[in-house]
């Protein structure tokens, strides 16, 4: 057969012509070439980039909305106490102490203003958990502050509120470091705020 080496009967090798296949083309190293990307690979890579970009944009929008979200309003009217979008209706006053009772999604008792300040207590449910709050409001030399204690189920913590008269807002700092801003419409009556606002 042509192109094969045959063994001779005397044990030697026959030196007939051999044909070895050689690759056609230049001698550039194979690693220097890159196979063209398939259309599906290009589309997949572009889709991944689009998804990542969209996720980043959505996150930035969420942060922006959180920063621009107006604070919750809590204030007292003539016969209601407004807490965000909920209203507690006046249900009467105690004949002896003068404390006023407001009822709705929460129960709120507000004591009269005395030389020692004003006290209020509330009972409600937060995300299905029984919650109580007690706040004592003080007005000293034009500065309005209050100290509050709360229970959220088995958890206990406190908060300190300072009222900013220029902005008509309460600035609350909880004992665990959480913060909240509570708005009061200009001209509205200030009351103690025994509610877990901003949690």
WOVENSUL-V186149 format. One record per residue. N is the residue number from 0. D_LAST is the distance of its C-alpha to the last C-alpha in Angstrom with 2 decimals. Layout:
n;d_last
N;D_LAST
N;D_LAST
This chain:
n;d_last
0;91.00
1;90.29
2;87.39
3;87.45
4;89.09
5;91.65
6;92.87
7;96.64
8;98.71
9;99.79
10;96.15
11;95.60
12;93.17
13;94.46
14;93.57
15;93.34
16;91.07
17;87.36
18;84.91
19;81.33
20;78.71
21;77.07
22;73.87
23;74.46
24;72.53
25;71.81
26;71.07
27;67.55
28;65.24
29;63.16
30;59.91
31;60.47
32;59.90
33;56.62
34;56.58
35;55.16
36;51.64
37;51.64
38;50.02
39;47.51
40;46.43
41;45.99
42;43.90
43;41.69
44;41.11
45;40.35
46;37.90
47;36.02
48;35.90
49;34.69
50;31.87
51;30.69
52;30.96
53;29.08
54;26.19
55;26.00
56;26.19
57;23.43
58;21.10
59;22.06
60;21.54
61;17.98
62;17.26
63;19.12
64;17.26
65;13.85
66;15.57
67;17.28
68;14.64
69;14.99
70;12.36
71;11.53
72;14.43
73;14.67
74;18.28
75;21.21
76;24.37
77;27.66
78;26.76
79;23.15
80;19.66
81;17.62
82;13.84
83;13.31
84;15.90
85;16.43
86;19.04
87;19.93
88;23.70
89;25.78
90;27.64
91;29.77
92;30.21
93;31.54
94;35.20
95;35.22
96;31.95
97;31.18
98;27.54
99;26.21
100;24.51
101;22.30
102;21.62
103;19.94
104;16.95
105;16.24
106;18.84
107;18.82
108;21.62
109;22.37
110;25.23
111;27.85
112;27.87
113;30.10
114;31.47
115;28.68
116;25.94
117;23.88
118;21.74
119;19.44
120;17.92
121;15.94
122;15.78
123;13.96
124;12.67
125;9.27
126;10.49
127;13.70
128;12.76
129;14.22
130;12.05
131;13.73
132;13.30
133;16.16
134;16.53
135;19.82
136;20.60
137;23.58
138;25.86
139;28.15
140;30.55
141;28.55
142;25.32
143;22.46
144;19.83
145;17.92
146;16.86
147;14.35
148;14.02
149;11.74
150;12.53
151;10.62
152;13.80
153;15.66
154;13.03
155;13.49
156;12.01
157;12.51
158;11.74
159;14.40
160;14.59
161;17.54
162;18.85
163;20.63
164;23.46
165;24.81
166;21.77
167;20.72
168;17.11
169;14.95
170;13.68
171;11.11
172;11.10
173;9.52
174;12.23
175;11.02
176;11.23
177;7.79
178;8.54
179;8.01
180;11.08
181;12.02
182;15.43
183;18.26
184;21.36
185;24.40
186;26.41
187;23.82
188;23.68
189;21.18
190;19.68
191;17.41
192;13.76
193;12.86
194;9.75
195;6.06
196;5.67
197;3.81
198;0.00
